[in-house]
Amino acid sequence: MSLSTPQRIAIFTVLAIAMVATRFHHFAAVPDASWAVFFVAGFYLRGSVRWAFPLLMALAVAVDILVVTGQGLDFWTHYCVSPAYWMLLPAYAVLWFGGSWLRSRYDGITLATLGRFVSSLLVAATLCYLVSNGSFYWLSPMVTERSFGGWFKNLGDWYLTFVGTTATYAGIAAAFHTIAALALPGAVRATR
């Protein structure tokens, strides 16, 4: 699947809009699509990691700053911002590289591709969750009494929500991809 520059920019724009539209409302009725955005971007923008990944990271941070300061709060003293906040960089990179790995093994719409999609998404989202949740638990001053038992409980409390939301959004993207591949076979062709 070889994308032209205009196609890459269009995909980047759609993903950026999806992230902004959902990240502004972190815990509202519309869940945050950021994790899925980085996974899907890794798939479609694999060769554009040098510009697309930093721009998506900057956009995520900018939205967070706008949301926190828009509430009249200081960004650096907000509950969710701690030394662990910087661990979002490797956490989101894991998602990007999960999508990129899938792209490198993409051979069209097949059951094998579906299996690789599910596997790579679950592994990437789980690793992202372990990095983001683990860093918050172990590095944030908000957690005053740390223990492995407490961390495992915290992991269990939020794991399905974060991974399920990511899988839902990535599944929607996969459905659109499948529809496009079946409707326009020449437009979405398999190449590594």
C-alpha positions as CSV (number, residue, x, y, z in Angstrom):
1,M,0.0,0.0,0.0
2,S,1.8,3.0,-1.3
3,L,0.3,6.4,-0.3
4,S,1.0,9.7,-2.1
5,T,1.9,12.8,-0.1
6,P,-1.6,14.3,-0.4
7,Q,-3.0,11.0,0.9
8,R,-0.6,11.0,3.8
9,I,-1.6,14.6,4.7
10,A,-5.3,13.7,4.4
11,I,-4.9,10.7,6.7
12,F,-2.8,12.7,9.1
13,T,-5.5,15.5,9.1
14,V,-8.4,13.1,9.8
15,L,-6.4,11.4,12.6
16,A,-5.5,14.8,14.1
17,I,-9.1,15.9,14.0
18,A,-10.2,12.7,15.6
19,M,-7.7,13.1,18.4
20,V,-8.5,16.7,19.1
21,A,-12.2,16.1,19.0
22,T,-12.1,13.3,21.5
23,R,-9.1,14.4,23.7
24,F,-10.7,17.6,24.7
25,H,-13.3,15.5,26.6
26,H,-11.0,13.0,28.3
27,F,-13.6,11.4,30.5
28,A,-16.8,12.6,28.9
29,A,-19.3,10.6,26.9
30,V,-17.0,10.4,23.9
31,P,-13.9,8.5,24.9
32,D,-10.4,9.7,24.0
33,A,-9.2,8.2,20.6
34,S,-5.6,9.2,21.1
35,W,-4.3,5.6,21.6
36,A,-6.0,4.4,18.4
37,V,-4.9,7.4,16.5
38,F,-1.2,6.6,17.2
39,F,-1.8,2.9,16.3
40,V,-3.6,3.8,13.0
41,A,-1.1,6.5,12.2
42,G,1.7,3.9,12.6
43,F,-0.1,1.8,10.0
44,Y,-0.8,4.4,7.4
45,L,2.0,6.9,8.0
46,R,4.7,4.3,8.7
47,G,7.2,6.0,6.4
48,S,6.4,9.5,7.8
49,V,7.4,8.8,11.4
50,R,9.9,11.7,11.4
51,W,7.2,14.3,10.9
52,A,3.9,12.7,11.8
53,F,4.8,11.2,15.2
54,P,6.3,14.5,16.6
55,L,3.3,16.5,15.3
56,L,0.8,14.1,16.8
57,M,2.7,14.2,20.1
58,A,2.8,18.0,20.1
59,L,-0.9,18.1,19.3
60,A,-1.7,15.8,22.2
61,V,0.3,18.0,24.6
62,A,-1.2,21.2,23.2
63,V,-4.7,19.8,23.8
64,D,-3.8,18.8,27.3
65,I,-2.4,22.2,28.1
66,L,-5.6,23.9,26.6
67,V,-7.9,21.6,28.6
68,V,-6.1,22.1,31.9
69,T,-5.5,25.8,31.6
70,G,-9.0,26.3,30.2
71,Q,-10.2,25.0,33.6
72,G,-8.2,27.8,35.3
73,L,-5.6,25.4,36.6
74,D,-1.8,25.4,36.3
75,F,-0.8,22.7,33.9
76,W,2.2,21.5,35.9
77,T,0.3,21.0,39.1
78,H,-2.7,19.2,37.5
79,Y,-3.5,15.7,38.9
80,C,-2.6,14.0,35.6
81,V,0.6,15.9,35.0
82,S,3.6,14.5,36.9
83,P,7.0,13.3,36.0
84,A,5.1,10.3,34.5
85,Y,3.5,12.6,31.9
86,W,6.7,12.3,29.8
87,M,6.3,8.6,29.7
88,L,3.5,9.2,27.2
89,L,6.2,9.5,24.6
90,P,7.3,5.9,24.8
91,A,3.8,4.7,25.5
92,Y,2.5,6.3,22.3
93,A,5.6,5.2,20.4
94,V,4.7,1.6,21.3
95,L,1.3,2.1,19.7
96,W,2.8,3.7,16.6
97,F,5.3,0.8,16.2
98,G,2.5,-1.7,16.7
99,G,0.6,-0.2,13.7
100,S,3.9,0.0,11.8
101,W,4.6,-3.6,12.4
102,L,1.1,-4.5,11.2
103,R,1.7,-2.5,8.0
104,S,5.0,-4.3,7.3
105,R,3.1,-7.6,7.3
106,Y,0.0,-6.4,5.5
107,D,-0.9,-8.6,2.6
108,G,-4.5,-7.5,1.9
109,I,-7.8,-8.3,3.4
110,T,-7.3,-11.9,4.7
111,L,-8.0,-13.8,7.9
112,A,-4.2,-13.8,8.5
113,T,-4.3,-10.0,8.3
114,L,-7.2,-9.9,10.8
115,G,-5.3,-12.1,13.2
116,R,-2.2,-9.9,12.9
117,F,-4.4,-6.8,13.4
118,V,-6.0,-8.2,16.6
119,S,-2.6,-9.4,17.9
120,S,-0.6,-6.3,17.2
121,L,-3.4,-4.0,18.5
122,L,-3.7,-6.0,21.8
123,V,0.0,-6.2,22.3
124,A,0.6,-2.5,21.5
125,A,-2.3,-1.3,23.6
126,T,-1.3,-3.5,26.5
127,L,2.3,-2.3,26.5
128,C,1.1,1.3,26.2
129,Y,-1.1,0.7,29.2
130,L,1.7,-0.8,31.2
131,V,4.0,2.1,30.4
132,S,1.4,4.9,31.0
133,N,-0.4,3.3,34.0
134,G,2.8,2.0,35.5
135,S,4.7,5.3,35.2
136,F,1.8,7.2,36.7
137,Y,1.5,4.8,39.6
138,W,5.2,4.6,40.4
139,L,6.3,8.2,39.6
140,S,3.3,10.4,40.4
141,P,3.1,12.1,43.8
142,M,-0.7,11.4,43.7
143,V,0.0,7.8,44.7
144,T,1.2,8.1,48.2
145,E,1.4,4.4,49.2
146,R,2.9,2.3,46.5
147,S,2.9,-1.5,46.4
148,F,2.8,-4.2,43.8
149,G,-0.5,-5.3,45.1
150,G,-1.9,-1.7,44.7
151,W,-0.5,-1.4,41.2
152,F,-2.0,-4.7,40.1
153,K,-5.4,-3.6,41.4
154,N,-5.0,-0.3,39.6
155,L,-4.0,-2.1,36.4
156,G,-7.1,-4.2,36.7
157,D,-9.4,-1.3,37.4
158,W,-8.6,0.6,34.1
159,Y,-7.2,-2.0,31.7
160,L,-10.4,-3.0,29.9
161,T,-11.6,0.6,29.6
162,F,-8.4,1.8,27.9
163,V,-7.8,-1.2,25.7
164,G,-11.5,-1.6,24.8
165,T,-11.7,2.1,23.8
166,T,-8.6,1.7,21.7
167,A,-9.9,-1.5,20.1
168,T,-13.2,0.1,19.3
169,Y,-11.7,3.1,17.5
170,A,-9.1,0.9,15.7
171,G,-11.8,-1.5,14.7
172,I,-13.8,1.4,13.1
173,A,-10.7,2.4,11.2
174,A,-10.2,-1.2,10.1
175,A,-13.8,-1.4,8.9
176,F,-13.3,1.8,6.8
177,H,-10.1,0.3,5.5
178,T,-11.8,-2.9,4.5
179,I,-14.7,-1.1,2.8
180,A,-12.2,1.0,0.8
181,A,-10.1,-2.1,-0.1
182,L,-13.2,-4.0,-1.3
183,A,-14.8,-1.0,-3.1
184,L,-11.6,0.4,-4.6
185,P,-9.2,-2.6,-4.9
186,G,-6.6,-0.6,-6.8
187,A,-6.6,2.3,-4.3
188,V,-5.8,0.1,-1.2
189,R,-3.4,-2.6,-2.4
190,A,-1.0,-4.6,-0.4
191,T,2.7,-3.7,-0.6
192,R,5.2,-3.8,2.1
